Amino acid sequence: MNIKKDLKKPYPLKLKKSGRKLLAERYYQILRRKYNCLYEIFNSIELPIVSISYPSFNIIGINNKAKKDVKLLRKCVAFVREVKKGNNILNALSKVYSCRNQKYLAEMLFTKSPVYLPNVEIDNNGRKIYYKLMHQPILNSRNKIVGFLIIPIDITQEIEQKKYIENLARFKDEFLYGITHEFKTPLVVISSALQAIEALCRDELTDRVKKYLNRIKQNTFRQIRLVNNLLDIARIEAGHIKIFKRNLDIVALTRLITESVSMFADLKGVQLLFYSNIDKKIIAIDEEKYERIMLNLLSNAIKFTPKDRSVYVEVSAKEGCVEIKVKDSGIGIPKDKIKTIFERFGQVDSSLSRNAEGTGIGLSLVRMFVNAMGGEISVTSEENIGSTFTVTLPDAVTECGYENDCFDDLRDERLIQAIKIEFSDIYFEEKEDKKKSLET
């Protein structure tokens, strides 16, 4: 026998039937051990998991955690049945689905990434348990989906904390609204009593008494302004704000408001200028809210602008919107304060001006009013040069509204009272300063 010669020839592997069977059994035992290992891992995971085949949509595995929660398991089974009924139209590009959950499942099939279905609510002996259903695709070696896992994630604690915070915020708003409303009643009584004293006892009052009455009136108006702002903020956050839009000439309305406060600018020695690149523009707005917006911006602009400088009000038409700018020549806003001035109590350093007294909620309310009317507000500023507030409102009209160019109804007690309250600080302080300068 030539061993070298025999080694050069390939030796054919010939197995008897018994040998093939033995080899197959070994492979089966190895696969079985691996399967048992994976199944033990699958069962030991402390999350409920349901394994679904694709595209047949059959349940092929349920781990121990899922088996223990019967109600949750029923939800998962109901989902599979719901999807299985309409899987013939299940398409990632489809816009119409036979059931609500197919949209999310189609997204998973298209992106081959996990998706989260809307929260599932389960009643557990009177307590509500909330789950977020994650759908995790299973990909084979050719990157094709062969199944997916439904993994409910318990988010009950998160939902309960969120509801607790919402309830706490609602209680806080209701308390604030109630206590603020209680403050308003005595303030109105004080204001009415002051008006009665001035009307009935004008000739009997000494200059010293008048001075003290003016201080009382100034601080009463200041508190009424604060109370009104807090009440409006509470209404807005509670979702009770009402916007009554009608079609009005924004140019004429802005000019009217500007002219109505010009006497306060003159009193402070500030020039108030109005400019518009359009003669007329009808848009849908709530004039009462718009008055509040403009009066607050003009009050701040005049308040922070030194004597012999100017405040500009500009109205301009842009594509699809109208811009109203209030530009002052005042102290400006520090860069680190720009982002916070529209936040509640986001007050700029009041030490910059003796007229800067306040709570810092005026601009927060202005932004809320602007947003409620579908607009936006922004600010640009440079220290010691000035600030420009820009209100952008949509160029649109309402079918329910009507045009009104006269604005006779705006010259009523409401506007006059609003101006008195908003500009009370400027009026009384400048009047007292002038009196002191005359005495000296």
C-alpha positions as a LaTeX table, in Angstrom:
\begin{tabular}{lrrr}
\hline
Residue & $x$ (\AA) & $y$ (\AA) & $z$ (\AA) \\
\hline
Met1 & 0.00 & 0.00 & 0.00 \\
Asn2 & 1.42 & 3.38 & $-1.17$ \\
Ile3 & 0.57 & 5.82 & 1.65 \\
Lys4 & 1.98 & 8.93 & $-0.09$ \\
Lys5 & 0.01 & 8.21 & $-3.22$ \\
Asp6 & $-3.18$ & 7.67 & $-1.23$ \\
Leu7 & $-2.78$ & 10.98 & 0.68 \\
Lys8 & $-2.77$ & 12.97 & $-2.58$ \\
Lys9 & $-6.25$ & 11.75 & $-3.41$ \\
Pro10 & $-9.25$ & 13.37 & $-1.71$ \\
Tyr11 & $-10.79$ & 11.11 & 0.83 \\
Pro12 & $-14.58$ & 11.06 & 0.42 \\
Leu13 & $-16.58$ & 11.41 & 3.63 \\
Lys14 & $-19.12$ & 8.69 & 3.74 \\
Leu15 & $-21.48$ & 8.48 & 6.64 \\
Lys16 & $-23.84$ & 5.75 & 7.31 \\
Lys17 & $-27.44$ & 6.56 & 8.07 \\
Ser18 & $-26.76$ & 6.06 & 11.76 \\
Gly19 & $-23.86$ & 8.55 & 11.59 \\
Arg20 & $-25.96$ & 11.22 & 9.88 \\
Lys21 & $-28.66$ & 10.80 & 12.46 \\
Leu22 & $-26.12$ & 11.12 & 15.25 \\
Leu23 & $-24.68$ & 14.32 & 13.74 \\
Ala24 & $-28.15$ & 15.81 & 13.30 \\
Glu25 & $-28.96$ & 15.01 & 16.91 \\
Arg26 & $-25.80$ & 16.76 & 18.05 \\
Tyr27 & $-26.68$ & 19.86 & 16.03 \\
Tyr28 & $-30.20$ & 19.75 & 17.45 \\
Gln29 & $-28.86$ & 19.48 & 21.00 \\
Ile30 & $-26.55$ & 22.47 & 20.44 \\
Leu31 & $-29.41$ & 24.54 & 18.98 \\
Arg32 & $-31.68$ & 23.42 & 21.77 \\
Arg33 & $-29.17$ & 24.52 & 24.43 \\
Lys34 & $-28.83$ & 27.91 & 22.74 \\
Tyr35 & $-32.61$ & 28.22 & 22.48 \\
Asn36 & $-33.04$ & 27.30 & 26.15 \\
Cys37 & $-30.40$ & 29.84 & 27.10 \\
Leu38 & $-32.12$ & 32.60 & 25.11 \\
Tyr39 & $-35.51$ & 31.56 & 26.46 \\
Glu40 & $-34.20$ & 31.76 & 30.04 \\
Ile41 & $-32.92$ & 35.25 & 29.33 \\
Phe42 & $-36.25$ & 36.11 & 27.69 \\
Asn43 & $-38.14$ & 34.91 & 30.78 \\
Ser44 & $-35.80$ & 36.51 & 33.32 \\
Ile45 & $-36.16$ & 40.04 & 31.93 \\
Glu46 & $-38.17$ & 42.18 & 34.39 \\
Leu47 & $-40.24$ & 43.70 & 31.60 \\
Pro48 & $-43.33$ & 42.12 & 30.04 \\
Ile49 & $-42.43$ & 41.02 & 26.50 \\
Val50 & $-44.58$ & 39.51 & 23.77 \\
Ser51 & $-42.86$ & 38.19 & 20.64 \\
Ile52 & $-44.75$ & 38.48 & 17.32 \\
Ser53 & $-43.84$ & 36.89 & 14.00 \\
Tyr54 & $-43.91$ & 38.85 & 10.76 \\
Pro55 & $-45.63$ & 38.90 & 8.31 \\
Ser56 & $-48.00$ & 36.29 & 9.80 \\
Phe57 & $-48.60$ & 38.32 & 13.00 \\
Asn58 & $-48.72$ & 35.27 & 15.25 \\
Ile59 & $-47.76$ & 35.34 & 18.93 \\
Ile60 & $-44.74$ & 33.06 & 19.25 \\
Gly61 & $-43.50$ & 33.94 & 22.73 \\
Ile62 & $-44.68$ & 35.41 & 26.03 \\
Asn63 & $-42.27$ & 35.82 & 28.91 \\
Asn64 & $-43.11$ & 35.19 & 32.55 \\
Lys65 & $-43.51$ & 38.86 & 33.42 \\
Ala66 & $-46.15$ & 39.29 & 30.70 \\
Lys67 & $-47.98$ & 36.11 & 31.75 \\
Lys68 & $-48.39$ & 37.45 & 35.29 \\
Asp69 & $-50.18$ & 40.60 & 34.12 \\
Val70 & $-53.33$ & 39.15 & 32.53 \\
Lys71 & $-54.97$ & 42.53 & 31.78 \\
Leu72 & $-51.86$ & 43.84 & 30.06 \\
Leu73 & $-51.47$ & 40.60 & 28.12 \\
Arg74 & $-55.05$ & 40.93 & 26.88 \\
Lys75 & $-54.27$ & 44.42 & 25.60 \\
Cys76 & $-51.28$ & 43.08 & 23.65 \\
Val77 & $-53.31$ & 40.17 & 22.22 \\
Ala78 & $-56.10$ & 42.59 & 21.24 \\
Phe79 & $-53.54$ & 44.74 & 19.46 \\
Val80 & $-52.18$ & 41.78 & 17.48 \\
Arg81 & $-55.69$ & 40.72 & 16.46 \\
Glu82 & $-56.57$ & 44.26 & 15.45 \\
Val83 & $-53.51$ & 44.60 & 13.27 \\
Lys84 & $-53.84$ & 41.10 & 11.84 \\
Lys85 & $-57.32$ & 41.83 & 10.49 \\
Gly86 & $-56.09$ & 44.62 & 8.27 \\
Asn87 & $-52.51$ & 43.62 & 7.51 \\
Asn88 & $-53.33$ & 43.34 & 3.82 \\
Ile89 & $-53.15$ & 47.13 & 3.51 \\
Leu90 & $-50.28$ & 47.60 & 5.97 \\
Asn91 & $-47.91$ & 49.84 & 4.07 \\
Ala92 & $-45.41$ & 52.34 & 5.35 \\
Leu93 & $-46.42$ & 54.80 & 2.65 \\
Ser94 & $-50.16$ & 54.37 & 3.08 \\
Lys95 & $-52.19$ & 57.32 & 4.39 \\
Val96 & $-55.22$ & 55.25 & 5.37 \\
Tyr97 & $-55.10$ & 52.48 & 7.95 \\
Ser98 & $-57.81$ & 50.04 & 8.97 \\
Cys99 & $-57.00$ & 50.52 & 12.67 \\
Arg100 & $-55.39$ & 53.20 & 14.80 \\
Asn101 & $-52.25$ & 51.24 & 15.69 \\
Gln102 & $-51.30$ & 50.33 & 12.12 \\
Lys103 & $-49.86$ & 53.78 & 11.51 \\
Tyr104 & $-47.23$ & 53.23 & 14.21 \\
Leu105 & $-46.53$ & 49.66 & 13.11 \\
Ala106 & $-46.10$ & 50.80 & 9.51 \\
Glu107 & $-43.57$ & 53.38 & 10.73 \\
Met108 & $-41.60$ & 50.60 & 12.45 \\
Leu109 & $-41.61$ & 48.47 & 9.29 \\
Phe110 & $-40.45$ & 51.41 & 7.19 \\
Thr111 & $-37.71$ & 52.76 & 9.49 \\
Lys112 & $-36.75$ & 49.37 & 11.00 \\
Ser113 & $-36.43$ & 51.23 & 14.28 \\
Pro114 & $-38.33$ & 51.04 & 17.57 \\
Val115 & $-41.59$ & 53.01 & 17.80 \\
Tyr116 & $-43.78$ & 53.92 & 20.75 \\
Leu117 & $-47.55$ & 53.64 & 20.65 \\
Pro118 & $-49.88$ & 55.97 & 22.58 \\
Asn119 & $-50.11$ & 55.30 & 26.29 \\
Val120 & $-52.21$ & 52.34 & 27.37 \\
Glu121 & $-54.35$ & 52.69 & 30.50 \\
Ile122 & $-55.24$ & 49.63 & 32.61 \\
Asp123 & $-57.43$ & 49.53 & 35.73 \\
Asn124 & $-55.74$ & 47.52 & 38.47 \\
Asn125 & $-58.13$ & 47.10 & 41.42 \\
Gly126 & $-59.26$ & 50.72 & 41.24 \\
Arg127 & $-55.83$ & 52.16 & 40.48 \\
Lys128 & $-54.94$ & 53.23 & 36.97 \\
Ile129 & $-51.69$ & 51.83 & 35.58 \\
Tyr130 & $-50.15$ & 53.48 & 32.51 \\
Tyr131 & $-47.88$ & 51.78 & 29.99 \\
Lys132 & $-45.95$ & 53.00 & 26.98 \\
Leu133 & $-45.89$ & 50.25 & 24.33 \\
Met134 & $-42.54$ & 49.94 & 22.58 \\
His135 & $-42.38$ & 47.93 & 19.35 \\
Gln136 & $-38.87$ & 46.61 & 18.74 \\
Pro137 & $-38.23$ & 45.07 & 15.28 \\
Ile138 & $-36.26$ & 41.79 & 14.97 \\
Leu139 & $-33.96$ & 41.76 & 11.93 \\
Asn140 & $-32.33$ & 38.75 & 10.27 \\
Ser141 & $-28.85$ & 38.61 & 8.72 \\
Arg142 & $-30.21$ & 40.18 & 5.52 \\
Asn143 & $-31.61$ & 43.17 & 7.44 \\
Lys144 & $-35.20$ & 42.07 & 6.90 \\
Ile145 & $-37.85$ & 42.15 & 9.61 \\
Val146 & $-38.87$ & 38.65 & 10.66 \\
Gly147 & $-40.78$ & 39.67 & 13.77 \\
Phe148 & $-41.03$ & 42.25 & 16.50 \\
Leu149 & $-41.33$ & 42.51 & 20.28 \\
Ile150 & $-44.08$ & 44.33 & 22.14 \\
Ile151 & $-42.51$ & 45.72 & 25.31 \\
Pro152 & $-44.90$ & 47.58 & 27.66 \\
Ile153 & $-42.97$ & 50.06 & 29.83 \\
Asp154 & $-44.63$ & 51.12 & 33.09 \\
Ile155 & $-44.82$ & 54.94 & 33.19 \\
Thr156 & $-47.41$ & 55.18 & 35.97 \\
Gln157 & $-45.12$ & 57.07 & 38.32 \\
Glu158 & $-44.21$ & 59.55 & 35.60 \\
Ile159 & $-47.88$ & 60.15 & 34.67 \\
Glu160 & $-48.93$ & 60.49 & 38.32 \\
Gln161 & $-46.15$ & 62.99 & 39.01 \\
Lys162 & $-47.16$ & 64.98 & 35.94 \\
Lys163 & $-50.81$ & 65.02 & 37.05 \\
Tyr164 & $-49.78$ & 66.02 & 40.57 \\
Ile165 & $-47.75$ & 68.95 & 39.23 \\
Glu166 & $-50.64$ & 69.98 & 36.94 \\
Asn167 & $-53.11$ & 69.83 & 39.84 \\
Leu168 & $-50.70$ & 71.80 & 42.02 \\
Ala169 & $-50.29$ & 74.44 & 39.31 \\
Arg170 & $-54.06$ & 74.61 & 38.83 \\
Phe171 & $-54.59$ & 75.00 & 42.59 \\
Lys172 & $-51.93$ & 77.72 & 42.66 \\
Asp173 & $-53.60$ & 79.57 & 39.76 \\
Glu174 & $-57.05$ & 79.27 & 41.36 \\
Phe175 & $-55.68$ & 80.50 & 44.68 \\
Leu176 & $-53.86$ & 83.38 & 42.97 \\
Tyr177 & $-56.98$ & 84.28 & 41.02 \\
Gly178 & $-59.15$ & 84.20 & 44.14 \\
Ile179 & $-56.82$ & 86.21 & 46.36 \\
Thr180 & $-56.11$ & 88.73 & 43.58 \\
His181 & $-59.81$ & 89.21 & 43.00 \\
Glu182 & $-60.23$ & 89.88 & 46.71 \\
Phe183 & $-57.51$ & 92.55 & 46.53 \\
Lys184 & $-59.26$ & 94.32 & 43.67 \\
Thr185 & $-62.46$ & 95.12 & 45.56 \\
Pro186 & $-60.92$ & 97.34 & 48.30 \\
Leu187 & $-58.66$ & 99.01 & 45.71 \\
Val188 & $-61.68$ & 100.04 & 43.66 \\
Val189 & $-63.31$ & 101.39 & 46.84 \\
Ile190 & $-60.17$ & 103.41 & 47.69 \\
Ser191 & $-59.99$ & 104.79 & 44.15 \\
Ser192 & $-63.66$ & 105.79 & 44.22 \\
Ala193 & $-63.23$ & 107.46 & 47.62 \\
Leu194 & $-60.26$ & 109.47 & 46.32 \\
Gln195 & $-62.27$ & 110.66 & 43.33 \\
Ala196 & $-65.11$ & 111.68 & 45.65 \\
Ile197 & $-62.74$ & 113.65 & 47.92 \\
Glu198 & $-61.24$ & 115.49 & 44.94 \\
Ala199 & $-64.65$ & 116.28 & 43.48 \\
Leu200 & $-66.45$ & 117.31 & 46.68 \\
Cys201 & $-63.65$ & 118.83 & 48.75 \\
Arg202 & $-61.36$ & 120.33 & 46.12 \\
Asp203 & $-61.46$ & 123.88 & 47.56 \\
Glu204 & $-60.97$ & 122.71 & 51.11 \\
Leu205 & $-57.78$ & 120.70 & 50.46 \\
Thr206 & $-54.39$ & 122.18 & 51.28 \\
Asp207 & $-51.41$ & 121.60 & 49.02 \\
Arg208 & $-49.94$ & 119.25 & 51.60 \\
Val209 & $-53.12$ & 117.14 & 51.67 \\
Lys210 & $-53.26$ & 117.12 & 47.86 \\
Lys211 & $-49.67$ & 115.86 & 47.80 \\
Tyr212 & $-50.54$ & 112.94 & 50.07 \\
Leu213 & $-53.72$ & 112.21 & 48.12 \\
Asn214 & $-51.67$ & 112.04 & 44.90 \\
Arg215 & $-49.31$ & 109.54 & 46.50 \\
Ile216 & $-52.26$ & 107.43 & 47.62 \\
Lys217 & $-53.76$ & 107.64 & 44.13 \\
Gln218 & $-50.45$ & 106.76 & 42.44 \\
Asn219 & $-49.94$ & 103.65 & 44.55 \\
Thr220 & $-53.60$ & 102.68 & 44.24 \\
Phe221 & $-53.31$ & 102.77 & 40.45 \\
Arg222 & $-50.07$ & 100.82 & 40.68 \\
Gln223 & $-51.75$ & 98.10 & 42.71 \\
Ile224 & $-54.79$ & 98.04 & 40.40 \\
Arg225 & $-52.41$ & 97.57 & 37.45 \\
Leu226 & $-50.70$ & 94.69 & 39.26 \\
Val227 & $-54.01$ & 93.08 & 40.21 \\
Asn228 & $-55.40$ & 93.40 & 36.67 \\
Asn229 & $-52.25$ & 91.85 & 35.21 \\
Leu230 & $-52.31$ & 88.95 & 37.67 \\
Leu231 & $-55.99$ & 88.31 & 36.99 \\
Asp232 & $-55.37$ & 88.27 & 33.24 \\
Ile233 & $-52.41$ & 85.90 & 33.58 \\
Ala234 & $-54.49$ & 83.58 & 35.78 \\
Arg235 & $-57.31$ & 83.60 & 33.20 \\
Ile236 & $-54.91$ & 82.87 & 30.34 \\
Glu237 & $-53.17$ & 80.00 & 32.13 \\
Ala238 & $-56.55$ & 78.55 & 33.10 \\
Gly239 & $-57.60$ & 78.68 & 29.44 \\
His240 & $-60.35$ & 81.22 & 30.11 \\
Ile241 & $-59.02$ & 84.05 & 27.95 \\
Lys242 & $-61.51$ & 85.29 & 25.39 \\
Ile243 & $-60.42$ & 86.93 & 22.16 \\
Phe244 & $-63.04$ & 89.04 & 20.39 \\
Lys245 & $-61.64$ & 89.93 & 16.99 \\
Arg246 & $-63.15$ & 92.37 & 14.57 \\
Asn247 & $-61.86$ & 94.01 & 11.42 \\
Leu248 & $-60.23$ & 97.34 & 12.28 \\
Asp249 & $-57.77$ & 99.76 & 10.72 \\
Ile250 & $-54.56$ & 98.95 & 12.58 \\
Val251 & $-52.90$ & 102.18 & 11.38 \\
Ala252 & $-55.67$ & 104.45 & 12.69 \\
Leu253 & $-55.96$ & 102.48 & 15.94 \\
Thr254 & $-52.23$ & 102.64 & 16.64 \\
Arg255 & $-52.15$ & 106.36 & 15.84 \\
Leu256 & $-55.09$ & 106.97 & 18.19 \\
Ile257 & $-53.43$ & 105.14 & 21.09 \\
Thr258 & $-50.14$ & 106.96 & 20.46 \\
Glu259 & $-51.83$ & 110.38 & 20.41 \\
Ser260 & $-53.79$ & 109.52 & 23.57 \\
Val261 & $-50.58$ & 109.15 & 25.60 \\
Ser262 & $-48.62$ & 112.01 & 24.02 \\
Met263 & $-49.39$ & 114.28 & 27.01 \\
Phe264 & $-47.44$ & 111.90 & 29.28 \\
Ala265 & $-44.46$ & 112.02 & 26.92 \\
Asp266 & $-44.65$ & 115.84 & 26.90 \\
Leu267 & $-44.85$ & 115.83 & 30.68 \\
Lys268 & $-41.58$ & 113.91 & 30.81 \\
Gly269 & $-39.94$ & 115.98 & 28.08 \\
Val270 & $-39.85$ & 113.09 & 25.60 \\
Gln271 & $-40.83$ & 113.49 & 21.95 \\
Leu272 & $-43.34$ & 110.86 & 20.79 \\
Leu273 & $-43.38$ & 110.30 & 17.02 \\
Phe274 & $-45.70$ & 108.16 & 14.87 \\
Tyr275 & $-44.88$ & 106.87 & 11.39 \\
Ser276 & $-46.51$ & 104.45 & 8.94 \\
Asn277 & $-45.65$ & 103.47 & 5.37 \\
Ile278 & $-49.31$ & 102.66 & 4.71 \\
Asp279 & $-52.38$ & 104.89 & 5.05 \\
Lys280 & $-54.80$ & 102.14 & 5.98 \\
Lys281 & $-54.71$ & 98.45 & 6.80 \\
Ile282 & $-57.71$ & 96.39 & 7.90 \\
Ile283 & $-56.89$ & 93.33 & 9.97 \\
Ala284 & $-58.74$ & 91.25 & 12.56 \\
Ile285 & $-57.69$ & 92.11 & 16.13 \\
Asp286 & $-59.09$ & 92.35 & 19.64 \\
Glu287 & $-58.79$ & 96.11 & 20.20 \\
Glu288 & $-58.99$ & 95.87 & 24.01 \\
Lys289 & $-56.05$ & 93.43 & 24.10 \\
Tyr290 & $-54.19$ & 95.51 & 21.51 \\
Glu291 & $-54.69$ & 98.64 & 23.64 \\
Arg292 & $-53.18$ & 96.84 & 26.63 \\
Ile293 & $-50.20$ & 95.73 & 24.51 \\
Met294 & $-49.48$ & 99.19 & 23.13 \\
Leu295 & $-50.05$ & 101.03 & 26.42 \\
Asn296 & $-47.57$ & 98.73 & 28.19 \\
Leu297 & $-44.92$ & 99.09 & 25.49 \\
Leu298 & $-45.38$ & 102.88 & 25.27 \\
Ser299 & $-45.34$ & 103.24 & 29.05 \\
Asn300 & $-42.03$ & 101.37 & 29.29 \\
Ala301 & $-40.55$ & 103.27 & 26.34 \\
Ile302 & $-41.44$ & 106.70 & 27.76 \\
Lys303 & $-40.50$ & 105.65 & 31.28 \\
Phe304 & $-36.97$ & 104.55 & 30.32 \\
Thr305 & $-36.22$ & 107.34 & 27.82 \\
Pro306 & $-34.37$ & 110.36 & 29.26 \\
Lys307 & $-35.56$ & 113.91 & 28.75 \\
Asp308 & $-35.05$ & 115.53 & 25.31 \\
Arg309 & $-34.91$ & 112.17 & 23.55 \\
Ser310 & $-37.48$ & 110.44 & 21.33 \\
Val311 & $-39.79$ & 107.43 & 21.22 \\
Tyr312 & $-40.89$ & 106.16 & 17.80 \\
Val313 & $-43.97$ & 104.15 & 16.88 \\
Glu314 & $-43.90$ & 102.62 & 13.40 \\
Val315 & $-46.51$ & 100.59 & 11.50 \\
Ser316 & $-45.47$ & 98.77 & 8.33 \\
Ala317 & $-47.00$ & 96.12 & 6.07 \\
Lys318 & $-44.99$ & 93.00 & 5.37 \\
Glu319 & $-45.80$ & 89.89 & 3.36 \\
Gly320 & $-48.62$ & 88.16 & 5.20 \\
Cys321 & $-48.30$ & 90.28 & 8.35 \\
Val322 & $-48.25$ & 93.74 & 9.89 \\
Glu323 & $-45.37$ & 94.96 & 12.06 \\
Ile324 & $-45.77$ & 97.47 & 14.86 \\
Lys325 & $-42.52$ & 98.75 & 16.34 \\
Val326 & $-42.04$ & 100.75 & 19.53 \\
Lys327 & $-38.52$ & 102.14 & 19.63 \\
Asp328 & $-37.06$ & 104.14 & 22.51 \\
Ser329 & $-33.77$ & 105.98 & 23.09 \\
Gly330 & $-33.39$ & 104.83 & 26.65 \\
Ile331 & $-31.08$ & 102.82 & 28.86 \\
Gly332 & $-31.38$ & 99.61 & 26.84 \\
Ile333 & $-31.51$ & 96.03 & 28.11 \\
Pro334 & $-28.41$ & 94.02 & 29.12 \\
Lys335 & $-27.68$ & 91.07 & 26.84 \\
Asp336 & $-28.05$ & 88.57 & 29.67 \\
Lys337 & $-31.58$ & 89.88 & 30.36 \\
Ile338 & $-32.92$ & 89.81 & 26.79 \\
Lys339 & $-34.04$ & 86.17 & 27.01 \\
Thr340 & $-35.84$ & 86.61 & 30.33 \\
Ile341 & $-37.77$ & 89.88 & 29.95 \\
Phe342 & $-40.85$ & 88.10 & 28.55 \\
Glu343 & $-40.87$ & 85.61 & 31.41 \\
Arg344 & $-43.08$ & 86.24 & 34.41 \\
Phe345 & $-41.17$ & 88.29 & 37.01 \\
Gly346 & $-38.29$ & 88.58 & 34.54 \\
Gln347 & $-37.61$ & 92.17 & 35.52 \\
Val348 & $-34.57$ & 94.11 & 34.32 \\
Asp349 & $-32.50$ & 95.61 & 37.13 \\
Ser350 & $-34.77$ & 98.27 & 38.66 \\
Ser351 & $-31.77$ & 100.18 & 39.98 \\
Leu352 & $-31.18$ & 101.45 & 36.45 \\
Ser353 & $-34.04$ & 103.89 & 36.85 \\
Arg354 & $-36.16$ & 105.18 & 39.66 \\
Asn355 & $-39.15$ & 104.70 & 37.37 \\
Ala356 & $-38.45$ & 101.01 & 36.96 \\
Glu357 & $-40.57$ & 99.96 & 39.90 \\
Gly358 & $-42.76$ & 96.96 & 39.23 \\
Thr359 & $-43.03$ & 93.21 & 39.34 \\
Gly360 & $-41.81$ & 92.36 & 35.86 \\
Ile361 & $-45.06$ & 90.74 & 34.71 \\
Gly362 & $-46.14$ & 93.42 & 32.22 \\
Leu363 & $-44.13$ & 92.10 & 29.27 \\
Ser364 & $-45.05$ & 88.53 & 30.14 \\
Leu365 & $-48.72$ & 89.50 & 29.78 \\
Val366 & $-47.98$ & 91.40 & 26.56 \\
Arg367 & $-46.49$ & 88.28 & 25.03 \\
Met368 & $-49.51$ & 86.22 & 26.11 \\
Phe369 & $-51.91$ & 88.71 & 24.51 \\
Val370 & $-49.88$ & 88.83 & 21.28 \\
Asn371 & $-49.72$ & 85.02 & 21.08 \\
Ala372 & $-53.45$ & 84.76 & 21.80 \\
Met373 & $-54.10$ & 86.91 & 18.72 \\
Gly374 & $-51.88$ & 84.66 & 16.61 \\
Gly375 & $-48.92$ & 87.05 & 16.56 \\
Glu376 & $-45.34$ & 87.22 & 17.81 \\
Ile377 & $-43.25$ & 89.71 & 19.75 \\
Ser378 & $-39.48$ & 90.21 & 19.71 \\
Val379 & $-36.96$ & 92.70 & 21.02 \\
Thr380 & $-33.57$ & 94.06 & 20.01 \\
Ser381 & $-31.62$ & 96.25 & 22.37 \\
Glu382 & $-28.29$ & 97.89 & 23.00 \\
Glu383 & $-27.30$ & 99.32 & 26.35 \\
Asn384 & $-27.32$ & 103.14 & 26.60 \\
Ile385 & $-28.72$ & 103.37 & 23.06 \\
Gly386 & $-32.24$ & 101.97 & 23.31 \\
Ser387 & $-34.62$ & 99.09 & 22.67 \\
Thr388 & $-37.01$ & 98.17 & 19.87 \\
Phe389 & $-40.03$ & 95.96 & 20.51 \\
Thr390 & $-41.61$ & 94.48 & 17.40 \\
Val391 & $-45.15$ & 93.11 & 17.42 \\
Thr392 & $-46.03$ & 91.01 & 14.37 \\
Leu393 & $-49.72$ & 90.34 & 13.71 \\
Pro394 & $-51.20$ & 88.22 & 10.90 \\
Asp395 & $-52.59$ & 90.11 & 7.90 \\
Ala396 & $-56.01$ & 88.48 & 7.99 \\
Val397 & $-59.64$ & 89.47 & 8.45 \\
Thr398 & $-62.50$ & 87.71 & 10.15 \\
Glu399 & $-65.86$ & 86.98 & 8.58 \\
Cys400 & $-67.61$ & 87.76 & 11.82 \\
Gly401 & $-66.04$ & 91.18 & 12.20 \\
Tyr402 & $-66.78$ & 94.51 & 10.62 \\
Glu403 & $-64.78$ & 97.59 & 9.69 \\
Asn404 & $-64.78$ & 100.60 & 11.97 \\
Asp405 & $-62.67$ & 103.59 & 11.03 \\
Cys406 & $-64.02$ & 106.08 & 13.56 \\
Phe407 & $-62.98$ & 104.46 & 16.86 \\
Asp408 & $-65.34$ & 106.79 & 18.70 \\
Asp409 & $-66.12$ & 103.98 & 21.09 \\
Leu410 & $-62.43$ & 103.74 & 22.03 \\
Arg411 & $-62.52$ & 107.22 & 23.56 \\
Asp412 & $-64.66$ & 105.90 & 26.37 \\
Glu413 & $-64.07$ & 105.48 & 30.07 \\
Arg414 & $-62.31$ & 102.14 & 29.49 \\
Leu415 & $-59.44$ & 103.60 & 27.48 \\
Ile416 & $-59.15$ & 106.68 & 29.69 \\
Gln417 & $-59.03$ & 104.54 & 32.81 \\
Ala418 & $-56.51$ & 102.15 & 31.24 \\
Ile419 & $-54.22$ & 105.07 & 30.37 \\
Lys420 & $-54.51$ & 106.54 & 33.87 \\
Ile421 & $-53.56$ & 103.21 & 35.44 \\
Glu422 & $-50.70$ & 102.40 & 33.03 \\
Phe423 & $-49.15$ & 105.88 & 33.10 \\
Ser424 & $-49.84$ & 106.75 & 36.73 \\
Asp425 & $-46.16$ & 106.54 & 37.74 \\
Ile426 & $-45.05$ & 108.92 & 35.01 \\
Tyr427 & $-47.88$ & 111.39 & 35.66 \\
Phe428 & $-47.57$ & 111.74 & 39.42 \\
Glu429 & $-43.77$ & 111.58 & 39.63 \\
Glu430 & $-43.18$ & 114.13 & 36.87 \\
Lys431 & $-45.85$ & 116.41 & 38.31 \\
Glu432 & $-44.21$ & 116.27 & 41.74 \\
Asp433 & $-40.75$ & 116.88 & 40.25 \\
Lys434 & $-41.96$ & 119.96 & 38.40 \\
Lys435 & $-43.56$ & 121.29 & 41.54 \\
Lys436 & $-40.32$ & 120.81 & 43.47 \\
Ser437 & $-38.31$ & 122.58 & 40.76 \\
Leu438 & $-40.71$ & 125.55 & 40.86 \\
Glu439 & $-40.43$ & 125.76 & 44.65 \\
Thr440 & $-36.64$ & 125.84 & 44.48 \\
\hline
\end{tabular}
